[in-house]
Amino acid sequence: MATTAATGATGSTTTSASDADATNNALSSLDVNQFLKLMITQLQNQDPLNPTDNNQILQQLSSMQQISTSGKLGTTLDSVLLGQNIASASSLVGKTVTGLTDAGNTVNGIVTQVTITGGTPYLSIGQDQVQLKSVTQINGVSTATPTTIGAGS
């Protein structure tokens, strides 16, 4: 296990690689406001005889921007995925599919409606609901006409 030594205002400490990974995971969950509060606190409590280097401050600002960008990217990707799932589920309306309900029961029938519950697309097959990811077979187009496409909560 790799270790690194760091010297601070209170003396020296030794940090293992697993401790560094835990710290990186904790820092990645910070939002911008929390990061700014930490940075301001660090600047207020720094040693006046050994102030923080400008390069360190720039690195911290860069880290803050990366955290913000990662959060926005994650949100955007989640939205794109939901949109793709809705489009895929909607294309199955009027088709006969086979799938598994949340209880694990196999259902076969015509998809009549798509609902979104908790960000997850569900297909209505008769009285049953099947998650899009639980569809096991798409059999083809039915002669029945679908009635509605709705969005639930």
N, C-alpha and C positions, 0 to 999 in steps of 0.2 A: 504494500500500500504506500503510495507516495505521500509525503508530508511537506509542508512549506512552513517556514517560520516568518512571523510578522511581528514587527515592533510597533507598539502604539504608545499613547501617553501613559498607560498604566504598566508598561513592561512588555515582555515578549510572550507570545502564545504560539502554540503549534496547532496546525489545522491539517486534518487528514483529507484525502481525496473525497471520501464519502461525505465529510462535513461540508466541503466546498460544493458538492453536487446538491446537498440539501439546501445550502444557502442560495444557489442559483435557482432552484425550484421555487423557493420562497420569494425571491426577487422577481421572478417571472409573473407571479400572481399579483404584484403591486399595480395599482392604477397610477395614473400620472400625478394626481393630487397627493397620494401617499408618498410617492417618490420625491416630489418637490419638498414636502415637509421633512423627510429624512435628510435631503441635501441641505436645506436651510439650517436644520439642527446641527448637522456636521460642520457647516461653515461657522455657526455661532460658537461652537465648542472647540474649535481648532486651537492649537498651540500658537500664540501670537509670535513666538520666536521661530516657529517652523510651520509657516502657513501652507495650506494645500496648494500644490502645484497647479498652474493653469491647465496643463495637459490632463490632469486628473479630473478637473471640473468639466472640460470638454468631453472626456470619455463618459462621464456620468450623464451629461446632457444627451450624448449620442445614445446611451443606453435607454434613457427616458423616451427618446424618439422611437427607438426600436420596439420598446414595450407598447407604446401607443399604436404604432403601425401594425404590430402583430395582433393586437386586440381588434383593430378595425378590419384587418384581413380575415380574421376568424369569423367575425360577424358577417362580412360580405360572403364568404364561402358558405356559411350556414344558410344564408338567404338564397344563394344560387342553387344549393342542393335541394332546398325545399321547393323552389320553383321547378326544378327538373323532376322531382318526385310527383308534384301535382300534375305536370304535363304528362308524365308516364301513366299515372293513375287515370287521368281523364281519357287517355287514348284507349283504355280498356272498357269504357262505358259501352254497353251493348254487346260485348263479347262474352263468351262462355269461358269461365276460368275455374281452375281448381286451386284451392289454397287451404291453409290451416288457420283456424281461429286462435285467439289468445289462449283458449282452454285446450288447444291441441286437437280439436276435432277437424276432420277433413270435410270441406264444403265444396260442392260443385254446382255452378249455376251461372246465370247471366248477371253481369254487373249492371246495376241500375242507377247507382249514385256514388259519388266520391265525397267523403267528409274529411276534414282535417281536425284532429283532436290532439292537442298538445304538440303541434308541429309534425304529427305523423299522419300520412294519408291512409285512410281506411276505405276499402271497397265494400259497398253494400251488395250482398248476394242473398236475396230473399230476406229473411229476418236476421241473418248473420252479418258480422263485420269481420273483414280480413285485412290485416295490414298489407300494404303493397309489397313489403319485403318477404311476406309469407306466401305469396303466390307461387305455386309449384308448376302450373301448366296453363297455357293460354290455348284454348281450343279453336277459336275462330269467331266469326261474326254470327250473331243470332238474327232471327227474323223479327224478334220483338223490338219495339221502339223504346229506348230509354226515356224516362220522364224528366228527371231533374239532375242537376249537379249542384250540390250545396256545400257549404262550409260550416261545420259545427265548432263548438268551443273546446 
